[in-house]
């Protein structure tokens, strides 16, 4: 009983308390007016409505996350609880207070879902939903939905083959239709509901949804079998658990439109 109470206190305190200094910060954001779109994995290819919201123009950087861990020491690499991040958490940083030779203006990576979620909450923001992220990411420079544009898909697939883009500066990819950078071409990004697309059929428990299982059946249910870039992205999400950290996986935050300052 004592162990359960201790764990509950740890979980609650981890998600509630933020430094007031971080909470007061407001990063440059772009307004996404929302609209309808058909996701790669939709129910009978039904259109999904995305409500208007604000999104960070760039992903969170090493420099920004360093400020966060200085103000919130429980998220430092040597202090974080292993239930919230695996052993690779911030592994490329020199120590708790130094990013070493990493680019301070590059996106922070080796970040767990828990850490990304907490950072956004401390900014009075949140992680984007998968539909919000996909809705914005399907835009190129001039079109709200460029998924059928050959050059758009070639750009994404070429990036998937390019190593070490995680240490590049933010803002050097194209500015898309919404005025947002780096959704394609820099790092992959956490979304709040990353584990909701694939139901655990591979768990051999098809009559019971097991939230610990994230395997899927590839093309089953997809509305565009030629959208290889999206297949790879959804498959990557389907392999994750919330405590996992990956070298080319970062995040950015969003904000509800009614909370706009």
N, C-alpha and C positions, 0 to 999 in steps of 0.2 A: 504494500500500500504506500509506504514511504517513497519507494522508487517511482511509482506511478505519479505521485504528487509532485516530486522533483522534476520529472520529465514534463509534466503539464505546465509547471511554472516556467521552465526553460523555453518551451514552445511558445507560450503566450508572451513572455517578455521579449523574445526574439522578434516577434512580429509587431509589437506595439510601440516600443520605445525607440525614438529617434533623437538625434541631436537637434536642438532648436536652430543651430547655425545652418545645418544642411536643409532643414525644412523651409528656411526663408529664401533659399536660392531658387531662381527661375531661369531655366535654360531657354534659348531661342527655339521657338516652335513654329510649325506651319499649320494652317487650318486645312483640314480635309473635309470637304463639304458632304461627303457620304454619297450613297447611291446603291444601286442594285448590281450584283455580279453573280456569276455561276462559278462556284469553287471547283477545283479539280475533283474533289470527292464530295459530291452533293447527293441529297436524297432525290433520286430520279431526276437529277440535273435541275433541281429547283433553284430559282434565283434567291439569293440571300440579300437582305436589306442591311446595309451598314449605315449607322447613324453618324452624323457629323461629330468630329473630334479633333483634338490637337495632337500633333506628333512632333517629337524632337527632330530637328532638321538633320542632326548627325547622331551616330551612336555614341554611347558614353565612352570617354577616353581613359587611358591609364592615369593621367593627371587628375581627372575628376574623381575616379574611384579611389585614388590615393588619399584625397581630401576626405572622402567618406570614411575610410577605415581609420584615419587618424581621429576622427570625431566619434567613431563607433568601434571601439577596440575589439569588441566580441566578433567582428568580421575580419580581423587581421588574419593573415595566413597561418600563423602559429597558434592562434587562439580559437579559431572557429571549431565548432563541434562537428564531428564526422557525420552526424545525422543530417547536417545541412550542406556538406560539401565533401567530395572525395579527396584523396591524397594529392591530386594534381591541382587543387585550388590555388590560383595565383602562383603556380610553380615556376613561371619564368621571371617573377620578381626576385630581386636580390634578397630582400628581407621585408619585414612588416612595413618599413617606412621608406623603402627605396625600390624603384622599378628597375634599377641597374642600367643595362644598356638598351633597354626597350625604348621605343619612341614614345614620349609623353603625349603626343598628339595622335597616337594610333588608338584604335578601339581596345578597350580592356577585354581580355579573353581569359580562358580558364576560370570562368565564373559559373557558379551553379545557379539554377533557377531560384533557389531560396535567396541567394545573395542579390541577384538582379531584382527580384521582387521587393526586397527590403530597401534597396537603394532608391527605387522609384517611389516607394511609399514615403521615404524621408524627404522627397522633393514635392510631396503632395501630388504625386502622379501615380501611375500604375503601368504594368506591362501591357502591351497591346494584345488583344485577342488575335487568334489566328486569322479570322476573317478580316479584321482591321488591317493586319500586316499584309496579307495577300492582296487586299483591295488596293492598297497604296503601291505595293511592289509590282503590280502588273502594268504600271504606267512607264512609258519612256519619256523622252524630253517633251514631246508634243501631244501624245495621245493618252487618254485616261486608261484605256485597255489596249495594250500593245502585244498581247499574247499571240496573236496571229501574224505578227510582223517578224519576218525571218531574221533581220538584223538584231532584233531584241533578244531572240532565243539564242542566236549564235554568240552574242556577247556574254550571256550568262554561262553557257556551256564552256566557252573559252576560259572564263574566270575559274570555273570549277577545276580546270586543269592547271591553273597557275599557282605555284606554291608560295607560302609566306606572305600573302597579302595582308595578314593580320597585323603586320608591323608598318604598314603604309599609313600616311596621313589621312585623317578624315577629310571629306570634302573634295577629294580629287577625282571621284567618279562623276557621272553626269548628274545634273540637277533635273529631277523628273517633273512631270506635269504639275505636281502639287508643290514644287519648290523644295523637295526633300532629296538628300544625297545618301549614297552608300547602301541602299537597300540591296543592290546587286553590285558585286565587284570588290567587296572588301572583306566582310565576315558574314557568316550566318548568324541569326539572332533568335534569342529566346522569345517565345510568346506565352501568354498566361495559361492557355489551354492546350499546350503542345501535345498532350497525351490523349486527346479526345477523338482523333480521327480513326485510329485503328482499334477495334475491339479485339480482345485477346482470343481470337479463334485458334491461334497457334498454342494457346495454353492448354488445349484439349478439355476446356471447361466451357463449351459454347452456351450452356444454359445459365451461366453465371458470369457476370462481368467482373473481371479481376483487374483492378486498377494498377496492379504491379506488372502486368503484361502488356507490352507495347508492340507486338508483332502484327503485321498486316498481310493482306493477300494481294499486294502489288496492284495490278490493274483492275481488280474487281471493284466496280462502282465508280471508276473514273469516267469523266465525261469527255476527255480528250486524250486518246492513246498516243498522240504524237508530242505531247507536252513533256518531253524528257526532263527538262530542267525542274519542273514542278514535281515530277515523280521522285527525283533525287532528293529534293527538299523535304517532301512529306515522308519519305523513307528514313531520312536522317532524323527527323523529329520522332518518328516511331521507334527509333532505337534508344531514345533517351530515357533517363529517370531524373527526377528533380535534383538529386545531389551530384549528378555527373558534371564534370567540367571538361571542356574540349578546347584545344589550342586555337581553332578558327571559329569559335562560337562566342559572340558577344551579346549586346542588347541595347535597346533604347527605350525611352518611356513615352507614354501618351497621357493625355488629360481629357476629361470630359469637357465638352464645349461650354457647358453652363458654369464650369469652374474657371473660365478664362479670366485672367487678371487684366 
